[in-house]
């Protein structure tokens, strides 16, 4: 009950913020608006839907923007994710974003084209329901919208449509094709609608693995855009044929953070055996500063090593190492690389905990023999 009340209060607040402008389309209780960047939004849309929205601070709060009606503006949720804490400007910088970059959703002309198609099909009786179903409902579980709807729909028309390819200029405002795509994506989550490039890929546990081809294209993109101030955003926006952005960027599976992490991993900052450089943030007297640490990671041990039976030869070498280094010096025993030593022969397989447990087992066996 509380969640429903919260949702209704949010809808009323959004209606109040949108009251100076008129909706370009109204079907039953569903009002469709166009935000300042051309994206269609609906106050009653579900989170994660194509027309979902956020009440954005025009002047970000980190720059002193207040949370008042004159500084709040409803915009598409995907556009707000791109805008983040930046301001709108035609001049590129790390703290600004252009209006063109905020066009992430479906536009008003496409919605009107779908409306006309449904009316021509004599489906006016359930027209409002069908529009709301494809525009305001969240996709099925495991399916999500990509970063830019226009890129997804274009790829669907030109490459992934099962009934034949259609040129973008001919199909981008075709109401029948739009409804076909949205109905398949939102209602069925079909493979044709959300396939490679034609829609967002199904959600997976954690991040999807990188293929060798994707890594190769990403390295080429880093060489091309490595000198840009916001190189990861440039890689995501690059739609030149054969680039990483054209092949994988339209899928919406990777964001700037994923690209940054992959770049660090390729440079040696991943969780590899050789270790790498880790940059952390610590607060000092003058604010947060970057602290660079050189972390040397050791090769991972075999997790099944404890299940491997100890041979008589390994046990004899282990007891000899205990007599040499002393009880409890498990790391010294493990890291001893003298010729013929236990560490040189078996140290790469067993951990210090394995050695400690093995010594306790041998002590118990010795005690039991003495009691008998």
Secondary structure, 3 states (H helix, E strand, C coil): CHHHHHHHHHHHHHHHHHCCCCCCEEECCEEEEECCCCCEEECCCCCCCCCCEEEEECCCHHHCCCCCHHHEEEEEHHHHHHHCCCEECCCCCCCEECHHHHCCCCCHHHHHHHHHHHHHCCCHHHHHHHHHHHHCCCCCCCCCCCCCHHHHHHHHHHHHCCCCCCCHHHHCCCHHHHHHHHHHHHHHCCHHHHCCCCCCCCCCCCCCCCCHHHHHHHHHHHHHHCCCCCHHHHHHHCCCCCCHHHHCHHHCCCCHHHHHHHHHHHHHHCCCCCCEEEEEEEEECCEEEEEEEEECCCCCCCCCHHHCCCCHHHHHHHHHHHHHHCCCCHHHHHHCCCCCCHHHHHCCCCCHHHHHHHHHHHHHHHHHHHHC
